[in-house]
Amino acid sequence: MSDAQATSPRVAAKPHSAIVPIREIGARYREQIARHLLALGEHDRYLRFGYAANDRQIRHYVDQLDFERDQIFGIFNRKLELIAMAHLAYPADMVQAGFAEFGVSVAHHARGRGYGSRLFERAAIHAVNDGVKTLYIHALSENTAMLRIARQAGATVERQGSESEAHLTLPAATFASHMGELFADQVGQVDYWLKTEAVRARDVLATVQEVREAVREGRHKSNS
């Protein structure tokens, strides 16, 4: 029996006070995705995959990601490290019925910043614009953070023992939803470019500093 009643979807609810840049990422980020997931602790792996996935199983999951069919969204820190990601999957046995499935993971040190909710909103907007009718979330019942995100979005959550399923009926796409996704894409792209340039600048400064130190050391030796 449902422990939360469906309400009108809130995928385009009142925006948060701060914008979190989220970038759609493709196949060239596969290794970064692997590093992010492999860095998860045992319990976090258990919550994300529904079982205590070992390194080999995580590698297999990453290798099987279909970037042509599914959508992957990521949040990067200033060092361009992937600290949170969402997988909007279109399983072959569900896509014809207008279903898509959502999964999310956040690095331990990046918790408590609302990244899971932001990634859910980003994935939901894409699903709306892609014509998805129902967003599906399968989670362990003890994964309270994920189920809270689903409930806050207006999903119906059904508990079946140790596992729970959430179903969020999505509205039809509108001009506003398309513009919202376009804006989110631009924010994500610009943020990543700025962080890339900042990393390059820091690398140049570090190189200059090394050269200066080498010159000083050379002068010191020549004067000895």
Wavefront OBJ file of the C-alpha trace (Angstrom):
o trace
v 0.000 0.000 0.000
v 1.291 3.479 -0.803
v 2.792 5.470 2.033
v 2.734 8.671 0.001
v -0.068 9.822 -2.255
v 0.689 11.107 -5.734
v 0.352 14.833 -6.174
v 0.997 17.112 -9.092
v 4.644 16.631 -10.080
v 7.009 19.278 -8.804
v 9.855 18.815 -11.241
v 9.692 22.506 -12.028
v 9.074 23.645 -8.472
v 10.314 26.895 -6.970
v 14.008 27.151 -7.830
v 16.646 26.866 -5.138
v 18.413 30.003 -4.001
v 21.724 28.875 -5.493
v 22.322 27.394 -8.914
v 24.208 24.104 -8.995
v 25.838 23.657 -12.418
v 25.040 20.206 -13.785
v 26.592 18.922 -16.986
v 25.372 16.208 -19.309
v 28.344 13.910 -19.820
v 29.211 11.413 -22.504
v 31.380 8.381 -23.174
v 34.688 10.222 -22.764
v 33.877 10.573 -19.053
v 33.542 6.819 -18.547
v 36.763 6.563 -16.542
v 35.770 9.482 -14.292
v 32.425 7.799 -13.671
v 34.272 4.633 -12.705
v 36.550 6.518 -10.301
v 33.555 8.219 -8.704
v 31.659 4.972 -8.152
v 34.709 2.990 -7.047
v 35.373 5.646 -4.392
v 31.985 4.948 -2.772
v 32.116 3.060 0.508
v 30.591 -0.385 0.928
v 27.320 0.895 2.407
v 26.959 3.607 -0.237
v 27.469 1.006 -2.963
v 24.799 -1.114 -1.303
v 22.326 1.783 -1.339
v 23.146 2.832 -4.905
v 22.980 -0.591 -6.555
v 20.785 -2.522 -4.136
v 23.648 -4.873 -3.307
v 27.221 -4.515 -2.056
v 28.762 -4.158 -5.511
v 32.439 -5.048 -5.688
v 34.971 -3.317 -7.933
v 34.503 -5.800 -10.758
v 30.735 -5.361 -10.736
v 31.067 -1.580 -10.749
v 33.492 -1.756 -13.666
v 31.005 -3.934 -15.529
v 28.198 -1.444 -14.837
v 30.316 1.440 -16.144
v 31.431 -0.521 -19.208
v 27.792 -1.265 -20.054
v 26.616 2.352 -19.897
v 24.913 3.252 -23.167
v 25.527 6.955 -23.742
v 23.526 6.915 -26.969
v 20.360 5.641 -25.287
v 20.621 6.884 -21.690
v 21.528 10.235 -20.178
v 24.222 10.795 -17.561
v 24.430 14.038 -15.603
v 27.359 15.097 -13.448
v 28.459 17.704 -10.926
v 32.166 18.582 -10.903
v 34.224 20.368 -8.274
v 36.801 23.049 -9.029
v 39.424 20.361 -9.688
v 37.132 18.843 -12.344
v 36.539 15.777 -10.177
v 33.133 14.139 -10.595
v 31.534 14.379 -7.150
v 27.924 13.505 -7.973
v 26.171 11.848 -10.889
v 22.742 10.727 -12.018
v 21.825 8.012 -14.505
v 18.563 8.430 -16.406
v 18.128 4.990 -17.954
v 15.728 3.841 -20.660
v 15.471 0.057 -20.124
v 14.413 -1.772 -23.287
v 11.500 -3.464 -21.532
v 10.156 -0.156 -20.163
v 10.820 2.498 -22.774
v 7.890 1.531 -25.018
v 5.544 2.183 -22.108
v 7.008 5.647 -21.579
v 9.057 4.724 -18.499
v 12.548 5.807 -17.516
v 14.557 4.912 -14.412
v 16.568 7.259 -12.194
v 19.647 6.464 -10.103
v 21.995 8.816 -8.265
v 25.229 8.794 -6.263
v 27.032 11.541 -4.342
v 30.590 11.405 -3.009
v 30.697 11.150 0.775
v 32.479 14.489 1.240
v 29.871 16.264 -0.917
v 26.788 15.175 1.042
v 24.349 17.604 2.606
v 24.440 20.119 -0.263
v 21.242 19.031 -1.989
v 23.062 17.544 -4.975
v 20.801 14.498 -5.123
v 17.693 16.670 -5.358
v 19.246 18.928 -7.980
v 20.262 15.955 -10.104
v 16.761 14.523 -9.809
v 15.256 17.805 -10.975
v 17.692 17.976 -13.883
v 16.969 14.404 -14.957
v 13.210 14.897 -14.581
v 13.212 17.982 -16.801
v 15.100 16.059 -19.474
v 12.650 13.156 -19.149
v 9.697 15.537 -19.538
v 11.167 17.030 -22.702
v 11.953 13.535 -23.993
v 8.315 12.493 -23.721
v 8.712 10.184 -20.729
v 5.395 9.657 -18.972
v 6.582 8.031 -15.735
v 9.880 8.307 -13.879
v 10.647 5.182 -11.900
v 12.944 4.849 -8.895
v 13.855 1.524 -7.346
v 15.536 1.865 -3.965
v 16.120 -0.019 -0.769
v 13.622 1.004 1.901
v 16.518 2.089 4.121
v 17.670 4.547 1.465
v 15.755 7.361 3.139
v 17.591 10.121 1.267
v 16.520 8.796 -2.139
v 12.949 8.142 -1.041
v 12.728 11.619 0.474
v 13.751 13.133 -2.863
v 11.032 11.103 -4.595
v 8.346 12.079 -2.098
v 9.275 15.757 -2.259
v 8.806 15.595 -6.021
v 5.301 14.208 -5.510
v 5.998 10.559 -6.299
v 3.929 7.648 -5.083
v 6.177 5.403 -2.985
v 5.264 1.765 -2.452
v 7.166 -0.325 0.042
v 7.653 -4.052 -0.446
v 9.676 -5.327 2.490
v 13.288 -4.252 2.207
v 12.717 -2.587 -1.160
v 10.649 0.382 -2.293
v 9.458 1.624 -5.649
v 8.605 5.206 -6.498
v 6.613 6.325 -9.507
v 6.419 9.957 -10.580
v 3.922 10.851 -13.294
v 5.458 13.575 -15.425
v 3.626 16.448 -17.097
v 3.752 17.107 -20.827
v 6.626 19.154 -22.161
v 6.100 22.883 -22.544
v 8.020 25.817 -23.947
v 9.069 26.632 -20.373
v 10.421 23.117 -19.766
v 12.441 23.229 -22.994
v 13.826 26.657 -22.132
v 14.585 25.480 -18.600
v 16.652 22.592 -19.909
v 18.421 24.835 -22.420
v 19.362 27.226 -19.625
v 20.575 24.357 -17.405
v 22.707 23.033 -20.270
v 24.300 26.431 -20.808
v 25.031 26.890 -17.103
v 26.655 23.458 -16.947
v 28.768 24.073 -20.038
v 29.971 27.528 -18.964
v 30.775 26.342 -15.437
v 32.826 23.421 -16.763
v 34.710 25.700 -19.177
v 35.518 28.159 -16.383
v 36.760 25.369 -14.130
v 38.848 23.963 -16.984
v 40.470 27.351 -17.568
v 41.100 27.746 -13.834
v 42.813 24.340 -13.690
v 44.984 25.270 -16.666
v 45.898 28.593 -15.036
v 46.888 26.839 -11.806
v 49.017 24.379 -13.781
v 50.780 27.254 -15.572
v 51.429 29.045 -12.289
v 52.788 25.843 -10.767
v 55.112 25.383 -13.745
v 56.316 28.990 -13.509
v 56.988 28.509 -9.813
v 58.994 25.349 -10.505
v 61.060 27.191 -13.118
v 61.734 30.018 -10.679
v 62.815 27.575 -7.999
v 65.117 25.831 -10.475
v 66.648 29.164 -11.533
v 67.201 30.172 -7.904
v 68.797 26.824 -7.139
v 71.041 27.135 -10.207
v 72.181 30.613 -9.191
v 72.843 29.443 -5.659
v 75.047 26.614 -6.928
v 76.927 28.894 -9.328
v 77.652 31.355 -6.530
v 78.856 28.665 -4.163
l 1 2 3 4 5 6 7 8 9 10 11 12 13 14 15 16 17 18 19 20 21 22 23 24 25 26 27 28 29 30 31 32 33 34 35 36 37 38 39 40 41 42 43 44 45 46 47 48 49 50 51 52 53 54 55 56 57 58 59 60 61 62 63 64 65 66 67 68 69 70 71 72 73 74 75 76 77 78 79 80 81 82 83 84 85 86 87 88 89 90 91 92 93 94 95 96 97 98 99 100 101 102 103 104 105 106 107 108 109 110 111 112 113 114 115 116 117 118 119 120 121 122 123 124 125 126 127 128 129 130 131 132 133 134 135 136 137 138 139 140 141 142 143 144 145 146 147 148 149 150 151 152 153 154 155 156 157 158 159 160 161 162 163 164 165 166 167 168 169 170 171 172 173 174 175 176 177 178 179 180 181 182 183 184 185 186 187 188 189 190 191 192 193 194 195 196 197 198 199 200 201 202 203 204 205 206 207 208 209 210 211 212 213 214 215 216 217 218 219 220 221 222 223 224
